């Protein structure tokens, strides 16, 4: 994963080069998806060095996600929202519903 500010490789949540702290930055939801699209998009962003967080609405007592309970929000740091959205738009096409 790379620092969203200076693009150096991050080994922790704080960049050793510029001091940018992922724990203190604002995270923006860029897309709502359902499995397995969440895993695919997360992998795409991570492979491009973009920090990503997923927020799932699953209930721990019910391990199966159906309908709105399966929805996943994808978050990235505010400073790279545009870059992350364009990466998803140019490299990932959502499958057509049957």
N, C-alpha and C positions, 0 to 999 in steps of 0.2 A: 504494500500500500504506500502511496506517495503523499507527501504533504500537499494539501490543496493550494497553499500559498506559494511555496518556493519549488515544489515538485521533487524535493529530495526524498529518499526512501525513509519511511517512518518505521522505527523499531519499537516505538512506544506511542502513547497517545499525544506526546509532546515532541515537536520537531527539534532535534539537536542543532540544526542549522539556523533557523530563524525564530524559534521559540513559539510557533503557532501551536495552540493547545486544542485538540479535538474535543476535549471534555468541556471547554468553555465556549466553543463556537455554537452558532445557531444551526440546527439541523432542519431541513425542509423536506416535506413529503413531495416526491416527484411523480409517484405513480401508485395506483392501487391495482393489485393483481391477485390471481388465485393460483394455487399449486397446479402444476409444477413450474409455472411461469416465474414465480418468485425466486426459485433456485437458479433458473437460467439467467435472469437479469442480474441477480446478485453476483453470479460467476462472471458475467460479462463486465460488470463494473470493477470487480476486484482484479480481474485480469488486466484491466487498463490502468490499475493503480489508484482507483477512486475509492475512498473510504465509504462504506455503506453500512446502514443499520436497517434491520427488518423489524417491524412491529406486527405480530400476529395476534389475532383475536381468539385464539383457541382457549378452550376451557380445559384445565388440567384433568378434570374428572371424566371428560368426554374427549378421548384422543382423536376422534374423527371430526374433521372440519367439513361442514356442509353449508352451502349458501353463504350468507353474510359472515358466519363463523369461520369460514375459510379465508376470508379476505386478508391480504397482507399489504401494509403500507411500506414503501421503500423510501428511506431517508438518506440524504447526502448533505455534507456541509454547505451552507448558504453560498459560500464563495465559488463553488463549482457546480451549481445547479444547471446552468446553461450547458456546460460541457457534458454533464451526465445525461441530460435530456436528449441532446443531439446524438450522443453515442448510442443511446437506446433506440432512438428514431431511425438512425441509419443502419443499425446492425441487428435489430430484432423486430420481426413482424409477428404480431399476435395471430395465432391460428384462427381460422374462420370457424364459427359455431356450426355444428352439424344440423 
